[in-house]
Amino acid sequence: MRALEEVILAPDELEALKLHDVDGLEQLVAAKKMKISQPTFARTINAAYKKIAEALINGKAIRFEKKPL
């Protein structure tokens, strides 16, 4: 089996995806749950979307970064 290049999703990017796309929350509500501003939330989720698209288009693995203890 060949080793795939990876894109790494940070914990905050994964949380943003969950709140917005799985839980169906609007950005403002999701941002409040994450205790960040809506513009920061928008940047975070856009970064996550870009990483996922890169992985899908270029055949890369998606690795989830662990939360710090």
PyMOL Python script that loads the backbone (N, CA, C, O; Angstrom):
from pymol import cmd

cmd.read_pdbstr("""\
ATOM      1  N   MET A   1       0.850  -1.185   0.000  1.00  0.00           N
ATOM      2  CA  MET A   1       0.000   0.000   0.000  1.00  0.00           C
ATOM      3  C   MET A   1       0.893   1.244   0.000  1.00  0.00           C
ATOM      4  O   MET A   1       1.880   1.309   0.732  1.00  0.00           O
ATOM      5  N   ARG A   2       0.539   2.211  -0.815  1.00  0.00           N
ATOM      6  CA  ARG A   2       1.361   3.420  -0.896  1.00  0.00           C
ATOM      7  C   ARG A   2       0.982   4.400   0.208  1.00  0.00           C
ATOM      8  O   ARG A   2      -0.160   4.450   0.664  1.00  0.00           O
ATOM      9  N   ALA A   3       1.959   5.162   0.612  1.00  0.00           N
ATOM     10  CA  ALA A   3       1.708   6.184   1.634  1.00  0.00           C
ATOM     11  C   ALA A   3       1.102   7.410   0.957  1.00  0.00           C
ATOM     12  O   ALA A   3       1.640   7.908  -0.032  1.00  0.00           O
ATOM     13  N   LEU A   4       0.001   7.885   1.482  1.00  0.00           N
ATOM     14  CA  LEU A   4      -0.667   9.062   0.932  1.00  0.00           C
ATOM     15  C   LEU A   4      -0.145  10.327   1.579  1.00  0.00           C
ATOM     16  O   LEU A   4       0.204  10.344   2.759  1.00  0.00           O
ATOM     17  N   GLU A   5      -0.098  11.387   0.786  1.00  0.00           N
ATOM     18  CA  GLU A   5       0.137  12.695   1.384  1.00  0.00           C
ATOM     19  C   GLU A   5      -1.082  13.013   2.235  1.00  0.00           C
ATOM     20  O   GLU A   5      -2.170  12.485   2.002  1.00  0.00           O
ATOM     21  N   GLU A   6      -0.893  13.872   3.213  1.00  0.00           N
ATOM     22  CA  GLU A   6      -1.982  14.190   4.138  1.00  0.00           C
ATOM     23  C   GLU A   6      -2.295  15.681   4.143  1.00  0.00           C
ATOM     24  O   GLU A   6      -1.437  16.528   3.894  1.00  0.00           O
ATOM     25  N   VAL A   7      -3.553  15.962   4.436  1.00  0.00           N
ATOM     26  CA  VAL A   7      -3.933  17.295   4.881  1.00  0.00           C
ATOM     27  C   VAL A   7      -4.378  17.113   6.327  1.00  0.00           C
ATOM     28  O   VAL A   7      -4.970  16.093   6.681  1.00  0.00           O
ATOM     29  N   ILE A   8      -4.094  18.088   7.139  1.00  0.00           N
ATOM     30  CA  ILE A   8      -4.374  17.966   8.570  1.00  0.00           C
ATOM     31  C   ILE A   8      -5.461  18.957   8.958  1.00  0.00           C
ATOM     32  O   ILE A   8      -5.323  20.164   8.763  1.00  0.00           O
ATOM     33  N   LEU A   9      -6.554  18.414   9.517  1.00  0.00           N
ATOM     34  CA  LEU A   9      -7.622  19.255  10.040  1.00  0.00           C
ATOM     35  C   LEU A   9      -7.366  19.506  11.520  1.00  0.00           C
ATOM     36  O   LEU A   9      -7.212  18.571  12.306  1.00  0.00           O
ATOM     37  N   ALA A  10      -7.324  20.764  11.879  1.00  0.00           N
ATOM     38  CA  ALA A  10      -7.138  21.157  13.277  1.00  0.00           C
ATOM     39  C   ALA A  10      -8.433  20.914  14.050  1.00  0.00           C
ATOM     40  O   ALA A  10      -9.506  20.870  13.448  1.00  0.00           O
ATOM     41  N   PRO A  11      -8.352  20.756  15.368  1.00  0.00           N
ATOM     42  CA  PRO A  11      -9.550  20.520  16.173  1.00  0.00           C
ATOM     43  C   PRO A  11     -10.627  21.589  15.990  1.00  0.00           C
ATOM     44  O   PRO A  11     -11.813  21.263  15.947  1.00  0.00           O
ATOM     45  N   ASP A  12     -10.233  22.854  15.882  1.00  0.00           N
ATOM     46  CA  ASP A  12     -11.234  23.905  15.715  1.00  0.00           C
ATOM     47  C   ASP A  12     -11.902  23.833  14.344  1.00  0.00           C
ATOM     48  O   ASP A  12     -13.075  24.182  14.212  1.00  0.00           O
ATOM     49  N   GLU A  13     -11.170  23.383  13.323  1.00  0.00           N
ATOM     50  CA  GLU A  13     -11.762  23.215  11.999  1.00  0.00           C
ATOM     51  C   GLU A  13     -12.787  22.084  12.008  1.00  0.00           C
ATOM     52  O   GLU A  13     -13.859  22.215  11.418  1.00  0.00           O
ATOM     53  N   LEU A  14     -12.469  20.988  12.666  1.00  0.00           N
ATOM     54  CA  LEU A  14     -13.396  19.860  12.771  1.00  0.00           C
ATOM     55  C   LEU A  14     -14.640  20.259  13.560  1.00  0.00           C
ATOM     56  O   LEU A  14     -15.754  19.894  13.184  1.00  0.00           O
ATOM     57  N   GLU A  15     -14.464  20.997  14.641  1.00  0.00           N
ATOM     58  CA  GLU A  15     -15.606  21.465  15.449  1.00  0.00           C
ATOM     59  C   GLU A  15     -16.498  22.400  14.636  1.00  0.00           C
ATOM     60  O   GLU A  15     -17.724  22.314  14.715  1.00  0.00           O
ATOM     61  N   ALA A  16     -15.892  23.287  13.861  1.00  0.00           N
ATOM     62  CA  ALA A  16     -16.676  24.196  13.015  1.00  0.00           C
ATOM     63  C   ALA A  16     -17.499  23.410  11.999  1.00  0.00           C
ATOM     64  O   ALA A  16     -18.674  23.714  11.792  1.00  0.00           O
ATOM     65  N   LEU A  17     -16.905  22.410  11.367  1.00  0.00           N
ATOM     66  CA  LEU A  17     -17.636  21.577  10.417  1.00  0.00           C
ATOM     67  C   LEU A  17     -18.806  20.868  11.085  1.00  0.00           C
ATOM     68  O   LEU A  17     -19.907  20.822  10.537  1.00  0.00           O
ATOM     69  N   LYS A  18     -18.566  20.319  12.268  1.00  0.00           N
ATOM     70  CA  LYS A  18     -19.624  19.615  12.990  1.00  0.00           C
ATOM     71  C   LYS A  18     -20.785  20.550  13.307  1.00  0.00           C
ATOM     72  O   LYS A  18     -21.942  20.234  13.028  1.00  0.00           O
ATOM     73  N   LEU A  19     -20.469  21.695  13.888  1.00  0.00           N
ATOM     74  CA  LEU A  19     -21.531  22.613  14.302  1.00  0.00           C
ATOM     75  C   LEU A  19     -22.333  23.133  13.110  1.00  0.00           C
ATOM     76  O   LEU A  19     -23.559  23.226  13.175  1.00  0.00           O
ATOM     77  N   HIS A  20     -21.647  23.467  12.034  1.00  0.00           N
ATOM     78  CA  HIS A  20     -22.336  24.064  10.889  1.00  0.00           C
ATOM     79  C   HIS A  20     -23.002  23.017   9.997  1.00  0.00           C
ATOM     80  O   HIS A  20     -24.183  23.144   9.672  1.00  0.00           O
ATOM     81  N   ASP A  21     -22.260  21.988   9.600  1.00  0.00           N
ATOM     82  CA  ASP A  21     -22.763  21.051   8.599  1.00  0.00           C
ATOM     83  C   ASP A  21     -23.494  19.843   9.166  1.00  0.00           C
ATOM     84  O   ASP A  21     -24.393  19.313   8.513  1.00  0.00           O
ATOM     85  N   VAL A  22     -23.138  19.404  10.343  1.00  0.00           N
ATOM     86  CA  VAL A  22     -23.824  18.258  10.940  1.00  0.00           C
ATOM     87  C   VAL A  22     -24.976  18.730  11.826  1.00  0.00           C
ATOM     88  O   VAL A  22     -26.101  18.243  11.712  1.00  0.00           O
ATOM     89  N   ASP A  23     -24.681  19.684  12.709  1.00  0.00           N
ATOM     90  CA  ASP A  23     -25.718  20.182  13.619  1.00  0.00           C
ATOM     91  C   ASP A  23     -26.631  21.213  12.964  1.00  0.00           C
ATOM     92  O   ASP A  23     -27.710  21.501  13.483  1.00  0.00           O
ATOM     93  N   GLY A  24     -26.210  21.772  11.832  1.00  0.00           N
ATOM     94  CA  GLY A  24     -27.041  22.710  11.093  1.00  0.00           C
ATOM     95  C   GLY A  24     -27.141  24.100  11.690  1.00  0.00           C
ATOM     96  O   GLY A  24     -28.106  24.819  11.430  1.00  0.00           O
ATOM     97  N   LEU A  25     -26.153  24.489  12.491  1.00  0.00           N
ATOM     98  CA  LEU A  25     -26.197  25.810  13.115  1.00  0.00           C
ATOM     99  C   LEU A  25     -25.732  26.889  12.142  1.00  0.00           C
ATOM    100  O   LEU A  25     -24.847  26.661  11.317  1.00  0.00           O
ATOM    101  N   GLU A  26     -26.339  28.060  12.253  1.00  0.00           N
ATOM    102  CA  GLU A  26     -25.878  29.217  11.495  1.00  0.00           C
ATOM    103  C   GLU A  26     -24.504  29.607  12.024  1.00  0.00           C
ATOM    104  O   GLU A  26     -24.147  29.270  13.153  1.00  0.00           O
ATOM    105  N   GLN A  27     -23.735  30.318  11.202  1.00  0.00           N
ATOM    106  CA  GLN A  27     -22.376  30.673  11.591  1.00  0.00           C
ATOM    107  C   GLN A  27     -22.324  31.464  12.890  1.00  0.00           C
ATOM    108  O   GLN A  27     -21.459  31.210  13.729  1.00  0.00           O
ATOM    109  N   LEU A  28     -23.225  32.411  13.072  1.00  0.00           N
ATOM    110  CA  LEU A  28     -23.189  33.237  14.276  1.00  0.00           C
ATOM    111  C   LEU A  28     -23.420  32.406  15.533  1.00  0.00           C
ATOM    112  O   LEU A  28     -22.732  32.588  16.538  1.00  0.00           O
ATOM    113  N   VAL A  29     -24.380  31.502  15.475  1.00  0.00           N
ATOM    114  CA  VAL A  29     -24.679  30.632  16.625  1.00  0.00           C
ATOM    115  C   VAL A  29     -23.516  29.683  16.883  1.00  0.00           C
ATOM    116  O   VAL A  29     -23.107  29.487  18.027  1.00  0.00           O
ATOM    117  N   ALA A  30     -22.992  29.099  15.819  1.00  0.00           N
ATOM    118  CA  ALA A  30     -21.858  28.181  15.962  1.00  0.00           C
ATOM    119  C   ALA A  30     -20.633  28.905  16.525  1.00  0.00           C
ATOM    120  O   ALA A  30     -19.912  28.364  17.363  1.00  0.00           O
ATOM    121  N   ALA A  31     -20.409  30.130  16.055  1.00  0.00           N
ATOM    122  CA  ALA A  31     -19.280  30.918  16.557  1.00  0.00           C
ATOM    123  C   ALA A  31     -19.418  31.176  18.050  1.00  0.00           C
ATOM    124  O   ALA A  31     -18.438  31.088  18.789  1.00  0.00           O
ATOM    125  N   LYS A  32     -20.622  31.493  18.496  1.00  0.00           N
ATOM    126  CA  LYS A  32     -20.844  31.725  19.927  1.00  0.00           C
ATOM    127  C   LYS A  32     -20.564  30.459  20.727  1.00  0.00           C
ATOM    128  O   LYS A  32     -19.974  30.528  21.805  1.00  0.00           O
ATOM    129  N   LYS A  33     -20.980  29.302  20.210  1.00  0.00           N
ATOM    130  CA  LYS A  33     -20.703  28.047  20.912  1.00  0.00           C
ATOM    131  C   LYS A  33     -19.205  27.786  21.028  1.00  0.00           C
ATOM    132  O   LYS A  33     -18.737  27.223  22.018  1.00  0.00           O
ATOM    133  N   MET A  34     -18.454  28.204  19.998  1.00  0.00           N
ATOM    134  CA  MET A  34     -17.001  28.016  20.012  1.00  0.00           C
ATOM    135  C   MET A  34     -16.277  29.148  20.737  1.00  0.00           C
ATOM    136  O   MET A  34     -15.063  29.096  20.935  1.00  0.00           O
ATOM    137  N   LYS A  35     -17.042  30.173  21.132  1.00  0.00           N
ATOM    138  CA  LYS A  35     -16.492  31.341  21.827  1.00  0.00           C
ATOM    139  C   LYS A  35     -15.468  32.080  20.962  1.00  0.00           C
ATOM    140  O   LYS A  35     -14.397  32.481  21.419  1.00  0.00           O
ATOM    141  N   ILE A  36     -15.849  32.242  19.686  1.00  0.00           N
ATOM    142  CA  ILE A  36     -15.041  33.015  18.736  1.00  0.00           C
ATOM    143  C   ILE A  36     -15.979  33.953  17.976  1.00  0.00           C
ATOM    144  O   ILE A  36     -17.199  33.801  18.033  1.00  0.00           O
ATOM    145  N   SER A  37     -15.409  34.906  17.275  1.00  0.00           N
ATOM    146  CA  SER A  37     -16.239  35.823  16.487  1.00  0.00           C
ATOM    147  C   SER A  37     -16.721  35.127  15.218  1.00  0.00           C
ATOM    148  O   SER A  37     -16.147  34.125  14.791  1.00  0.00           O
ATOM    149  N   GLN A  38     -17.783  35.668  14.620  1.00  0.00           N
ATOM    150  CA  GLN A  38     -18.301  35.101  13.374  1.00  0.00           C
ATOM    151  C   GLN A  38     -17.273  35.187  12.249  1.00  0.00           C
ATOM    152  O   GLN A  38     -17.134  34.224  11.494  1.00  0.00           O
ATOM    153  N   PRO A  39     -16.537  36.309  12.100  1.00  0.00           N
ATOM    154  CA  PRO A  39     -15.511  36.328  11.046  1.00  0.00           C
ATOM    155  C   PRO A  39     -14.421  35.262  11.250  1.00  0.00           C
ATOM    156  O   PRO A  39     -13.932  34.675  10.284  1.00  0.00           O
ATOM    157  N   THR A  40     -14.050  35.022  12.499  1.00  0.00           N
ATOM    158  CA  THR A  40     -13.067  33.971  12.784  1.00  0.00           C
ATOM    159  C   THR A  40     -13.652  32.610  12.451  1.00  0.00           C
ATOM    160  O   THR A  40     -12.962  31.756  11.895  1.00  0.00           O
ATOM    161  N   PHE A  41     -14.921  32.403  12.786  1.00  0.00           N
ATOM    162  CA  PHE A  41     -15.589  31.145  12.448  1.00  0.00           C
ATOM    163  C   PHE A  41     -15.581  30.944  10.933  1.00  0.00           C
ATOM    164  O   PHE A  41     -15.273  29.854  10.451  1.00  0.00           O
ATOM    165  N   ALA A  42     -15.921  31.995  10.186  1.00  0.00           N
ATOM    166  CA  ALA A  42     -15.961  31.901   8.722  1.00  0.00           C
ATOM    167  C   ALA A  42     -14.597  31.531   8.159  1.00  0.00           C
ATOM    168  O   ALA A  42     -14.508  30.699   7.256  1.00  0.00           O
ATOM    169  N   ARG A  43     -13.530  32.139   8.681  1.00  0.00           N
ATOM    170  CA  ARG A  43     -12.178  31.797   8.225  1.00  0.00           C
ATOM    171  C   ARG A  43     -11.831  30.352   8.563  1.00  0.00           C
ATOM    172  O   ARG A  43     -11.210  29.650   7.765  1.00  0.00           O
ATOM    173  N   THR A  44     -12.238  29.916   9.749  1.00  0.00           N
ATOM    174  CA  THR A  44     -11.942  28.554  10.199  1.00  0.00           C
ATOM    175  C   THR A  44     -12.642  27.521   9.323  1.00  0.00           C
ATOM    176  O   THR A  44     -12.020  26.556   8.878  1.00  0.00           O
ATOM    177  N   ILE A  45     -13.928  27.721   9.075  1.00  0.00           N
ATOM    178  CA  ILE A  45     -14.665  26.730   8.281  1.00  0.00           C
ATOM    179  C   ILE A  45     -14.229  26.760   6.821  1.00  0.00           C
ATOM    180  O   ILE A  45     -14.213  25.722   6.160  1.00  0.00           O
ATOM    181  N   ASN A  46     -13.876  27.939   6.313  1.00  0.00           N
ATOM    182  CA  ASN A  46     -13.387  28.013   4.935  1.00  0.00           C
ATOM    183  C   ASN A  46     -12.052  27.293   4.785  1.00  0.00           C
ATOM    184  O   ASN A  46     -11.800  26.654   3.763  1.00  0.00           O
ATOM    185  N   ALA A  47     -11.199  27.395   5.798  1.00  0.00           N
ATOM    186  CA  ALA A  47      -9.923  26.672   5.777  1.00  0.00           C
ATOM    187  C   ALA A  47     -10.172  25.162   5.772  1.00  0.00           C
ATOM    188  O   ALA A  47      -9.491  24.415   5.070  1.00  0.00           O
ATOM    189  N   ALA A  48     -11.156  24.722   6.564  1.00  0.00           N
ATOM    190  CA  ALA A  48     -11.498  23.293   6.612  1.00  0.00           C
ATOM    191  C   ALA A  48     -12.027  22.821   5.262  1.00  0.00           C
ATOM    192  O   ALA A  48     -11.621  21.766   4.775  1.00  0.00           O
ATOM    193  N   TYR A  49     -12.929  23.593   4.651  1.00  0.00           N
ATOM    194  CA  TYR A  49     -13.464  23.229   3.339  1.00  0.00           C
ATOM    195  C   TYR A  49     -12.355  23.114   2.297  1.00  0.00           C
ATOM    196  O   TYR A  49     -12.351  22.190   1.484  1.00  0.00           O
ATOM    197  N   LYS A  50     -11.419  24.054   2.328  1.00  0.00           N
ATOM    198  CA  LYS A  50     -10.321  24.047   1.360  1.00  0.00           C
ATOM    199  C   LYS A  50      -9.456  22.799   1.531  1.00  0.00           C
ATOM    200  O   LYS A  50      -9.069  22.167   0.549  1.00  0.00           O
ATOM    201  N   LYS A  51      -9.154  22.449   2.785  1.00  0.00           N
ATOM    202  CA  LYS A  51      -8.348  21.257   3.047  1.00  0.00           C
ATOM    203  C   LYS A  51      -9.059  19.994   2.587  1.00  0.00           C
ATOM    204  O   LYS A  51      -8.436  19.106   2.006  1.00  0.00           O
ATOM    205  N   ILE A  52     -10.364  19.908   2.843  1.00  0.00           N
ATOM    206  CA  ILE A  52     -11.133  18.725   2.434  1.00  0.00           C
ATOM    207  C   ILE A  52     -11.184  18.633   0.919  1.00  0.00           C
ATOM    208  O   ILE A  52     -11.014  17.551   0.357  1.00  0.00           O
ATOM    209  N   ALA A  53     -11.417  19.752   0.255  1.00  0.00           N
ATOM    210  CA  ALA A  53     -11.451  19.757  -1.206  1.00  0.00           C
ATOM    211  C   ALA A  53     -10.101  19.335  -1.782  1.00  0.00           C
ATOM    212  O   ALA A  53     -10.043  18.558  -2.735  1.00  0.00           O
ATOM    213  N   GLU A  54      -9.018  19.847  -1.202  1.00  0.00           N
ATOM    214  CA  GLU A  54      -7.676  19.468  -1.661  1.00  0.00           C
ATOM    215  C   GLU A  54      -7.474  17.969  -1.531  1.00  0.00           C
ATOM    216  O   GLU A  54      -6.947  17.331  -2.443  1.00  0.00           O
ATOM    217  N   ALA A  55      -7.891  17.401  -0.403  1.00  0.00           N
ATOM    218  CA  ALA A  55      -7.735  15.965  -0.186  1.00  0.00           C
ATOM    219  C   ALA A  55      -8.559  15.165  -1.202  1.00  0.00           C
ATOM    220  O   ALA A  55      -8.064  14.185  -1.760  1.00  0.00           O
ATOM    221  N   LEU A  56      -9.783  15.564  -1.442  1.00  0.00           N
ATOM    222  CA  LEU A  56     -10.644  14.836  -2.375  1.00  0.00           C
ATOM    223  C   LEU A  56     -10.138  14.938  -3.815  1.00  0.00           C
ATOM    224  O   LEU A  56     -10.085  13.939  -4.533  1.00  0.00           O
ATOM    225  N   ILE A  57      -9.770  16.138  -4.227  1.00  0.00           N
ATOM    226  CA  ILE A  57      -9.347  16.361  -5.608  1.00  0.00           C
ATOM    227  C   ILE A  57      -7.984  15.725  -5.895  1.00  0.00           C
ATOM    228  O   ILE A  57      -7.762  15.180  -6.976  1.00  0.00           O
ATOM    229  N   ASN A  58      -7.083  15.801  -4.925  1.00  0.00           N
ATOM    230  CA  ASN A  58      -5.708  15.334  -5.144  1.00  0.00           C
ATOM    231  C   ASN A  58      -5.410  13.968  -4.523  1.00  0.00           C
ATOM    232  O   ASN A  58      -4.253  13.549  -4.491  1.00  0.00           O
ATOM    233  N   GLY A  59      -6.431  13.273  -4.032  1.00  0.00           N
ATOM    234  CA  GLY A  59      -6.242  11.925  -3.497  1.00  0.00           C
ATOM    235  C   GLY A  59      -5.379  11.871  -2.251  1.00  0.00           C
ATOM    236  O   GLY A  59      -4.574  10.954  -2.088  1.00  0.00           O
ATOM    237  N   LYS A  60      -5.542  12.856  -1.365  1.00  0.00           N
ATOM    238  CA  LYS A  60      -4.765  12.892  -0.129  1.00  0.00           C
ATOM    239  C   LYS A  60      -5.594  12.364   1.040  1.00  0.00           C
ATOM    240  O   LYS A  60      -6.824  12.408   1.019  1.00  0.00           O
ATOM    241  N   ALA A  61      -4.909  11.874   2.039  1.00  0.00           N
ATOM    242  CA  ALA A  61      -5.563  11.435   3.270  1.00  0.00           C
ATOM    243  C   ALA A  61      -5.887  12.649   4.129  1.00  0.00           C
ATOM    244  O   ALA A  61      -5.213  13.676   4.059  1.00  0.00           O
ATOM    245  N   ILE A  62      -6.932  12.510   4.941  1.00  0.00           N
ATOM    246  CA  ILE A  62      -7.293  13.560   5.897  1.00  0.00           C
ATOM    247  C   ILE A  62      -6.947  13.038   7.288  1.00  0.00           C
ATOM    248  O   ILE A  62      -7.447  12.001   7.723  1.00  0.00           O
ATOM    249  N   ARG A  63      -6.089  13.774   7.966  1.00  0.00           N
ATOM    250  CA  ARG A  63      -5.705  13.406   9.336  1.00  0.00           C
ATOM    251  C   ARG A  63      -6.273  14.446  10.280  1.00  0.00           C
ATOM    252  O   ARG A  63      -6.248  15.643   9.995  1.00  0.00           O
ATOM    253  N   PHE A  64      -6.784  13.980  11.402  1.00  0.00           N
ATOM    254  CA  PHE A  64      -7.355  14.876  12.406  1.00  0.00           C
ATOM    255  C   PHE A  64      -6.334  15.101  13.503  1.00  0.00           C
ATOM    256  O   PHE A  64      -5.894  14.161  14.165  1.00  0.00           O
ATOM    257  N   GLU A  65      -5.964  16.362  13.687  1.00  0.00           N
ATOM    258  CA  GLU A  65      -5.014  16.729  14.733  1.00  0.00           C
ATOM    259  C   GLU A  65      -5.708  16.553  16.087  1.00  0.00           C
ATOM    260  O   GLU A  65      -6.875  16.908  16.249  1.00  0.00           O
ATOM    261  N   LYS A  66      -4.980  16.008  17.043  1.00  0.00           N
ATOM    262  CA  LYS A  66      -5.539  15.809  18.379  1.00  0.00           C
ATOM    263  C   LYS A  66      -5.615  17.128  19.138  1.00  0.00           C
ATOM    264  O   LYS A  66      -4.799  18.029  18.947  1.00  0.00           O
ATOM    265  N   LYS A  67      -6.623  17.213  20.003  1.00  0.00           N
ATOM    266  CA  LYS A  67      -6.726  18.369  20.881  1.00  0.00           C
ATOM    267  C   LYS A  67      -5.634  18.287  21.927  1.00  0.00           C
ATOM    268  O   LYS A  67      -5.311  17.194  22.394  1.00  0.00           O
ATOM    269  N   PRO A  68      -5.050  19.432  22.310  1.00  0.00           N
ATOM    270  CA  PRO A  68      -4.057  19.386  23.368  1.00  0.00           C
ATOM    271  C   PRO A  68      -4.701  18.980  24.688  1.00  0.00           C
ATOM    272  O   PRO A  68      -5.862  19.297  24.945  1.00  0.00           O
ATOM    273  N   LEU A  69      -3.952  18.289  25.507  1.00  0.00           N
ATOM    274  CA  LEU A  69      -4.494  17.829  26.804  1.00  0.00           C
ATOM    275  C   LEU A  69      -4.624  18.955  27.790  1.00  0.00           C
ATOM    276  O   LEU A  69      -5.062  18.738  28.920  1.00  0.00           O
TER     277      LEU A  69
END
""", "prot")
cmd.dss("prot")
cmd.show_as("cartoon", "prot")
cmd.util.cbc("prot")
cmd.orient("prot")
